[in-house]
Amino acid sequence: MLTVQHQNVGLARDQPNPFAVKDVVLPDRAQSDFDGFIVTGSPTSVLGKAPWLDQLADTIRQAEAAKIPLFDACFGHHAIVLALGGEISSNAQGWSYGTTDTNVHTPPPWMEGFNGPLTIHTAHEEQVSQLPNDAKIYMGREGCLVGGFTIDNHVFTAQYHPEIDTHFMAALIGELEGVKPADVIKHARKGMTQTPDSTLICQMDHAVFRSKTRPPP
C-alpha cells in the first residue's frame, strides 16, 4: 500500500490518499503534487515476482530523486532498499513476529532527545543485507542490525510495524495460527505482554514530512 499527502490537488494538506499498489494503482500526477509518500507493510515479499513491484520501485526512485519525503515500514523498508540498489535476504533466525526490542543508537535530527531501547511490533522473515548508497542506520539489534535507516533528511524507514496497533497485531497472530510454525505463534503471543512504542516512530514520521524543505516544482 502506498499512501500520500497531497499538496496542491484540492484535498486538505494532512489528508492521506491511499493507492492500492497491488492492484497496480499508483500516482499518475506529477511528483510535485505530493507532500510525501508512505509505503506500508504488506504480506507480499519484495523478492517475489508480482508485476507491480517494478512499478512501485520506479515510483520510489522518482520520489527519492526529487527529495520528496518517504517513510517506509517493513515491506516498504525492503522496497526502498531494492529500488535504490541495496539487497534483501532471508533472516537467518527465521520469523520475527509479535513484539520485539530494538535500539535507537544514532538518532537523526528529528529524533533529537531520544536515544535507547524501543519496543515495537514486528512481522518479517526477510531483512536488509546490504544498504543502498548514502543510507545511515539509526536503529537495530543483534540479529537485525538494520532496524531502520535514513537518507539525508527525506528518507526514514523502519523494519518494524509502527502502523500496526496492539489489537490488530493480536488479531493477526490469531488469524495466522495454524499457518505459521507453532513456535513462532507461541513466541508472538508471549511478546504481546509488552507495550509497543509505535507512537514515537509515527511522531518522527510526521516530523520528517513537516520539517522537510521541498524544492520548488
LINZI-V887428 format. One record per residue. N is the residue number from 1. RES is the residue in one small letter. SS is DSSP state (H for helix, E for strand, L for the rest). OMEGA is omega as a letter, one per 40 degrees, with the letter a starting at -180 (NA if undefined). Layout:
# LINZI-V887428
n={N N}
res={RES RES}
ss={SS SS}
omega={OMEGA OMEGA}
This chain:
# LINZI-V887428
n={1 2 3 4 5 6 7 8 9 10 11 12 13 14 15 16 17 18 19 20 21 22 23 24 25 26 27 28 29 30 31 32 33 34 35 36 37 38 39 40 41 42 43 44 45 46 47 48 49 50 51 52 53 54 55 56 57 58 59 60 61 62 63 64 65 66 67 68 69 70 71 72 73 74 75 76 77 78 79 80 81 82 83 84 85 86 87 88 89 90 91 92 93 94 95 96 97 98 99 100 101 102 103 104 105 106 107 108 109 110 111 112 113 114 115 116 117 118 119 120 121 122 123 124 125 126 127 128 129 130 131 132 133 134 135 136 137 138 139 140 141 142 143 144 145 146 147 148 149 150 151 152 153 154 155 156 157 158 159 160 161 162 163 164 165 166 167 168 169 170 171 172 173 174 175 176 177 178 179 180 181 182 183 184 185 186 187 188 189 190 191 192 193 194 195 196 197 198 199 200 201 202 203 204 205 206 207 208 209 210 211 212 213 214 215 216 217}
res={m l t v q h q n v g l a r d q p n p f a v k d v v l p d r a q s d f d g f i v t g s p t s v l g k a p w l d q l a d t i r q a e a a k i p l f d a c f g h h a i v l a l g g e i s s n a q g w s y g t t d t n v h t p p p w m e g f n g p l t i h t a h e e q v s q l p n d a k i y m g r e g c l v g g f t i d n h v f t a q y h p e i d t h f m a a l i g e l e g v k p a d v i k h a r k g m t q t p d s t l i c q m d h a v f r s k t r p p p}
ss={L E E E E E L L L L L L L L L E E E E L H H H L L L L L L L H H H E E E E E E L L L L L L L L L L L L H H H H H H H H H H H H H H L L L E E E E E L H H H H H H H H H L L L E E E E L L L L L E E E E E E E E E L L L L H H H L L L L E E E E E E E E E L E E E E E L L L L E E E E E E E L L E E E E E E E E L L L E E E E L L L L L L L H H H H H H H H H H L E L L E L H H H H H H H H H H L L L L L L H H H H H H H H H H H H H H L L L L L L}
omega={i i a i a i a a i i i a a a i i a i i a a i i i a a i i i i a i a i a a i i a i a i i i i i i a i a a a i i i i i i i a i a a i i a i a i i a a i i i i i a a i a a a i i a i i i i a a i a i a i i a i i a i a i a i a a i a a i i i a a i a i a i a i i i a i i a i i i i i a i i i i i a i a i i i i i i a i a i a a i i a a i a a i a a i a i i i i i a a i a i i i a a i i a i a i i a a i i i a i a a a a i i i i i i i a a a a i a i a i NA}
